[in-house]
Amino acid sequence: MSEPVLALERVEKVYNRDLPSEVQVLRGASLAIAPGEVVALVAPSGAGKSTLLHIAGLLDTADRGSVRIGGQEMTGASDRRRTMARRADIGFVYQFHHLLPEFSALENIVLPQLAAGVRARVAEARARDLLVSVGVGARADHRPSALSGGEQQRVAFCRALANGPRLLLADEPTGNLDPATSDTVFGALMGLVRETGLAALIATHNLELAARMDRILHLEDGRLA
Ligand SMILES: Nc1ncnc2c1ncn2[C@@H]1O[C@H](COP(=O)(O)OP(=O)(O)OP(=O)(O)O)[C@@H](O)[C@H]1O
């Protein structure tokens, strides 16, 4: 089997250690996601989904266990190396779009590319292609406030993929949308992910959406099964 894009091994995480409020969220969580594989992460509220995604996305560190991105061991890596790996390899999507309100949809997708050193004309062409591929090409020049919730979220997907990451991490990406919109927007996300051959870990409470992914992982009692 090819090298997993994301591999977690026996990851443990405790918040507020040695305080009365101590909570052990992860108790040996392990997973491996292959290139091109789309995996659903399903868990009861408060089970530690966001914690797991933050650790996988190198935004937080585990107390124990190992995190590898593209075969590179990230446990104990310097902040600089983790930041570089995060920028180069990982795209994030959240429940709320977090687009920059004073910039257009197009600019929101161009800016991270400019920050990564891509030339403006190339960045703009890529941003337009991405917007067209998720069905919001006609909205390129609108600011986020002039877009519907579903359109905003589709723009957020494009932004997450702008710099060609190899791993997409999504935390309830359609959780804020009504069921019909959620279905359409999820379809757009899957289209993008399949087109680019990304590996993805997508947290959702929606079991119908989870069933459309390649595999479902359940997070319970701090472990994945
Ligand atoms: N920074 C923190 N300090 C202390 N406790 C925390 C912290 N972050 C999360 N927790 C606790 O850890 C547990 C898991 O939180 P997490 O946000 O990962 O859950 P979740 O599965 O994403 O929940 P939800 O589906 O409701 O968003 C919860 O009990 C939460 O209260």
The ligand as a Tripos MOL2 file, in Angstrom:
@<TRIPOS>MOLECULE
LIG
   31    33     1     0     0
SMALL
NO_CHARGES

@<TRIPOS>ATOM
      1 N1         -9.1730   23.9420   25.3320 N.pl3     1 LIG1
      2 C1         -9.9120   23.1110   26.0590 C.ar      1 LIG1
      3 N2         -9.7920   23.0750   27.4210 N.ar      1 LIG1
      4 C2        -10.5170   22.2170   28.1500 C.ar      1 LIG1
      5 N3        -11.4090   21.3470   27.6640 N.ar      1 LIG1
      6 C3        -11.5790   21.3320   26.3290 C.ar      1 LIG1
      7 C4        -10.8430   22.2090   25.4590 C.ar      1 LIG1
      8 N4        -11.2290   21.9660   24.1760 N.ar      1 LIG1
      9 C5        -12.1590   20.9920   24.2550 C.ar      1 LIG1
     10 N5        -12.3760   20.6050   25.5320 N.ar      1 LIG1
     11 C6        -13.2920   19.5230   25.9920 C.3       1 LIG1
     12 O1        -12.8880   18.3280   25.3390 O.3       1 LIG1
     13 C7        -14.0130   17.5820   24.8890 C.3       1 LIG1
     14 C8        -13.9550   17.3930   23.3890 C.3       1 LIG1
     15 O2        -14.0710   18.6490   22.7400 O.3       1 LIG1
     16 P1        -14.1390   18.7820   21.1310 P.3       1 LIG1
     17 O3        -14.3790   20.2100   20.8250 O.co2     1 LIG1
     18 O4        -12.9690   18.1200   20.5390 O.co2     1 LIG1
     19 O5        -15.4600   17.9040   20.8440 O.3       1 LIG1
     20 P2        -16.3230   17.7240   19.5140 P.3       1 LIG1
     21 O6        -16.5130   16.2660   19.3510 O.co2     1 LIG1
     22 O7        -15.7070   18.4650   18.3810 O.co2     1 LIG1
     23 O8        -17.6930   18.3920   19.9320 O.3       1 LIG1
     24 P3        -18.8580   19.0790   19.0390 P.3       1 LIG1
     25 O9        -19.3370   18.0160   18.0660 O.co2     1 LIG1
     26 O10       -19.8860   19.4130   20.0650 O.co2     1 LIG1
     27 O11       -18.2590   20.2610   18.3660 O.co2     1 LIG1
     28 C9        -15.2310   18.3500   25.3670 C.3       1 LIG1
     29 O12       -15.6270   17.7810   26.6060 O.3       1 LIG1
     30 C10       -14.7170   19.7590   25.5670 C.3       1 LIG1
     31 O13       -15.4500   20.4300   26.5490 O.3       1 LIG1
@<TRIPOS>BOND
     1     1     2 1
     2     2     3 ar
     3     2     7 ar
     4     3     4 ar
     5     4     5 ar
     6     5     6 ar
     7     6     7 ar
     8     6    10 ar
     9     7     8 ar
    10     8     9 ar
    11     9    10 ar
    12    10    11 1
    13    11    12 1
    14    11    30 1
    15    12    13 1
    16    13    14 1
    17    13    28 1
    18    14    15 1
    19    15    16 1
    20    16    17 2
    21    16    18 1
    22    16    19 1
    23    19    20 1
    24    20    21 2
    25    20    22 1
    26    20    23 1
    27    23    24 1
    28    24    25 2
    29    24    26 1
    30    24    27 1
    31    28    29 1
    32    28    30 1
    33    30    31 1
@<TRIPOS>SUBSTRUCTURE
     1 LIG1         1 GROUP 0 **** ****
